[in-house]
Amino acid sequence: MFSGEFCCFPLLAIKLYLDHRARQKPDYVAPVEKLRKNNINPILLAIPASCDVCGSTLTFLGLLMCPPSVYQMMRGSVVVITALFTIVFLKRKLFRHHLAGVLCIVFGEIAVGLASIASTSSKSEEDAAEELFGIVLLVVAQFFFATMFIVEEHILDGCELEPFFIVGVEGMWGLSYYIVFLPIMQLVHCGSPTDPTGLGRLCNYGYLENSAFLFYQMQENGWIIFIALMTVFICAFFNAFGISVTKYGSAASRATIDAARTTLIWVFSIIL
């Protein structure tokens, strides 16, 4: 994912080149923009990048413990948390139709969570506890994502920055974090899918992370390489478009649109 964000730098270069070409045309009309700074200390972007790392890690852990449909539905709670943070930290006012929408999401999230817990009655006590823990991880992860959205909106409120630049710098920070954490995870010994003790299914044949096994899987199945490359490509545009929504709209708008993909995930989950 962070590799995809880091790849936004070439896309930024292409966009700047196209903007330069457009300004050379005789009929070019410069857009009216607010007077804002056009630079920022890159260290500030380490804050949303840290939130993204924590949120993504907890989300993927929760996905391993829950069905994909439940995982995607519970991610909708980020709208509620972002709306709350918008009121508390950005001092924005939400109108009645905003609050009505937030309440609908709250009731929906509660219904999905209760339905998931009820469906575990046919499972073993250990599996039911694991799924419940996965739901908790997913909700906690949304606090990190909501914080990321709010921090990005606060930064964009005072600066005129390119979305590709913001995502690229955040990707650089994310890669830096994982360059440190990934080797450490290779050394953490735990259970395995064949011997589910301790962290159990979160481990790959005895270790929390196993990059060598990843490359072995890629060698055995070329589709994994294709999916990985597509993920890198899609993440670059997905996050850049998300930053654009925050820039020209708000963090709450981004969270709402992001949660709307739940419908597609739900449909495909039913079909498959």
SVG drawing of the C-alpha trace seen along z (x, -y; Angstrom):
<svg xmlns="http://www.w3.org/2000/svg" viewBox="-32 -35 47 63">
<polyline fill="none" stroke="black" stroke-width="0.4" points="0.0,0.0 2.7,-2.5 4.7,-1.5 1.6,-2.7 1.6,-6.0 5.3,-6.5 4.7,-6.0 2.7,-9.2 5.9,-11.2 6.1,-10.2 2.4,-11.0 3.1,-14.4 5.8,-15.1 3.4,-14.3 0.7,-16.5 3.1,-19.5 4.3,-19.1 0.7,-19.1 -0.1,-22.2 3.0,-23.9 1.9,-23.1 -1.6,-24.4 -0.2,-27.7 1.6,-28.2 -1.6,-28.4 -2.7,-31.9 -6.3,-31.3 -5.2,-30.1 -7.1,-31.6 -5.5,-31.3 -8.0,-29.9 -8.8,-32.2 -7.3,-30.6 -6.9,-31.6 -3.6,-33.0 -2.0,-30.0 1.5,-28.6 2.6,-26.3 5.1,-24.4 5.2,-22.4 7.6,-20.7 7.5,-17.0 7.9,-15.9 4.3,-17.0 3.1,-14.5 4.6,-11.8 1.6,-12.2 -1.1,-11.0 1.4,-8.4 1.7,-7.0 -2.0,-6.9 -2.3,-5.1 0.3,-2.5 -1.5,-1.8 -5.0,-1.8 -4.0,0.4 -2.2,2.9 -5.2,3.3 -7.6,3.5 -5.7,6.3 -5.5,8.2 -9.3,7.7 -9.9,9.0 -8.1,12.2 -10.6,12.8 -13.8,11.6 -15.7,12.4 -15.0,9.8 -18.6,8.5 -18.5,7.8 -15.0,6.3 -16.2,3.8 -19.4,2.9 -17.6,2.2 -15.3,-0.1 -18.2,-2.4 -17.8,-3.5 -15.0,-5.8 -17.8,-8.2 -19.2,-8.5 -15.7,-9.0 -14.7,-11.5 -17.8,-13.5 -17.2,-13.6 -13.6,-14.7 -14.7,-17.4 -16.9,-18.9 -14.3,-18.5 -11.0,-19.4 -12.0,-21.4 -14.8,-23.2 -17.2,-22.6 -20.9,-22.6 -23.0,-19.6 -26.6,-20.2 -29.6,-18.0 -29.4,-16.1 -25.7,-15.3 -26.6,-14.1 -29.4,-12.0 -27.1,-10.3 -24.6,-9.7 -27.3,-8.1 -28.3,-5.8 -24.7,-4.6 -24.5,-4.0 -27.6,-1.9 -26.3,0.0 -22.9,0.7 -24.6,2.0 -26.9,4.2 -23.9,5.6 -21.9,6.2 -24.8,7.9 -25.6,10.1 -22.0,11.1 -21.8,12.0 -25.2,14.0 -23.9,15.9 -21.0,17.2 -23.4,19.4 -22.7,22.3 -18.9,21.8 -16.6,22.9 -16.1,20.6 -12.5,19.9 -13.7,18.9 -16.5,16.7 -14.1,14.9 -11.6,14.4 -14.3,12.9 -15.4,10.5 -11.8,9.5 -11.5,8.8 -14.5,6.5 -12.9,4.6 -9.7,4.2 -11.6,2.9 -13.4,0.2 -10.1,-0.8 -8.5,-1.1 -11.2,-3.6 -10.0,-6.0 -6.6,-6.1 -8.1,-6.6 -10.4,-9.3 -7.4,-11.0 -5.5,-10.8 -8.4,-12.4 -8.7,-15.3 -4.9,-16.0 -4.8,-16.1 -7.8,-18.5 -6.1,-20.7 -2.8,-20.7 -4.7,-21.4 -6.7,-24.2 -3.5,-26.3 -1.5,-25.1 -2.0,-24.8 -0.5,-21.4 -0.8,-18.9 -2.6,-15.7 0.0,-13.6 2.7,-15.3 0.9,-14.7 0.3,-11.1 3.8,-10.6 5.4,-12.0 3.1,-9.9 4.1,-6.9 7.7,-7.7 7.1,-7.8 5.1,-4.6 7.9,-2.7 10.4,-4.1 8.4,-2.7 8.0,0.8 11.7,0.9 12.3,0.8 9.3,3.0 9.3,5.7 12.7,7.2 11.7,7.3 8.4,9.1 10.4,11.8 12.0,12.7 8.8,12.8 8.1,16.5 4.5,17.6 1.9,20.2 1.0,21.2 -2.1,22.2 -1.3,25.9 -0.7,25.2 -2.9,22.3 -1.5,21.3 -0.7,17.8 -1.3,15.5 -2.4,18.6 -3.7,17.8 -1.9,14.4 1.4,16.2 3.0,17.8 4.5,21.1 5.9,20.0 6.6,16.3 4.6,13.1 5.8,12.2 7.5,14.3 8.6,12.4 10.5,15.4 7.2,17.4 5.6,14.5 8.1,14.7 7.6,18.4 3.9,17.9 4.5,15.4 6.7,18.0 4.0,20.6 1.1,18.4 1.6,15.5 -1.8,14.1 -0.4,12.9 2.2,10.8 -0.5,9.3 -2.7,8.5 0.2,7.0 1.1,4.7 -2.6,3.7 -2.8,2.9 0.2,0.6 -1.3,-1.1 -4.8,-1.5 -3.6,-2.7 -1.7,-5.6 -4.9,-6.9 -7.2,-5.9 -5.4,-7.9 -4.7,-10.9 -8.4,-11.1 -9.2,-10.8 -6.8,-13.7 -8.5,-15.7 -11.9,-15.2 -10.5,-16.4 -8.9,-19.4 -11.9,-20.6 -14.5,-19.2 -13.9,-18.0 -12.6,-15.0 -16.2,-14.0 -17.0,-14.0 -14.0,-11.7 -15.0,-9.3 -18.5,-9.1 -17.5,-8.4 -14.9,-5.9 -17.5,-4.0 -19.8,-4.0 -17.7,-1.2 -19.2,1.1 -22.2,1.6 -20.0,3.1 -18.0,5.2 -21.3,6.5 -22.7,7.4 -19.6,9.3 -19.4,11.0 -23.0,12.4 -22.2,13.5 -19.0,15.3"/>
</svg>
